[in-house]
Amino acid sequence: MNDQYQAYGHSCWLLNDRKTSRTIGMDGVLLEEIMGEAVLEVAYVIKEPFQGQGYATERLQACIGIIFHQICAPRFVVQCAVENVASCKVADMYRIVCMK
């Protein structure tokens, strides 16, 4: 991930709980190769005790802002397993479709 930051100026960030400053997950904007094409991917992982508290929604919104306003990319992907209903609901709020 450090290589991505040095090469492209973006990567993943640790997420800390606002009250305790404990690390609760990570998120970021990564350059990935998907089906032979280089694409920006929003990635987020929230530790289980902190899920369902709006962190993923907040961080997806922040990453979308970074993609469109700082990186100025026209599109991106979010990969989440279709069986991860909560992540698919977060993506659906922004009209992002989860696919197998």
SULRA-V931945 format. One record per residue. N is the residue number from 1. PHI is phi as a letter, one per 40 degrees, with the letter a starting at -180 (NA if undefined). PSI is psi as a letter, one per 40 degrees, with the letter a starting at -180 (none if undefined). Layout:
N:PHI:PSI
N:PHI:PSI
This chain:
1:NA:d
2:c:d
3:c:d
4:c:d
5:c:d
6:c:d
7:c:d
8:b:e
9:g:e
10:a:i
11:a:a
12:b:i
13:b:i
14:c:i
15:b:h
16:b:i
17:c:h
18:c:d
19:c:d
20:b:e
21:g:e
22:c:i
23:c:h
24:b:e
25:i:a
26:a:i
27:a:i
28:i:a
29:b:h
30:b:i
31:c:h
32:b:i
33:b:h
34:b:h
35:f:f
36:g:e
37:b:h
38:c:h
39:b:i
40:c:h
41:b:h
42:c:h
43:b:h
44:a:h
45:b:h
46:b:h
47:c:i
48:d:d
49:c:e
50:b:e
51:c:i
52:g:e
53:b:e
54:g:e
55:c:d
56:c:d
57:c:d
58:c:d
59:c:d
60:c:d
61:c:d
62:c:d
63:c:d
64:c:d
65:c:d
66:c:d
67:c:d
68:c:d
69:b:d
70:b:d
71:c:d
72:g:f
73:c:i
74:c:e
75:a:i
76:a:i
77:b:i
78:b:h
79:b:h
80:a:i
81:c:h
82:c:d
83:c:e
84:c:g
85:d:d
86:c:d
87:c:d
88:c:d
89:c:d
90:c:d
91:c:d
92:c:d
93:d:d
94:b:e
95:f:f
96:c:h
97:c:h
98:c:h
99:b:i
100:c:none
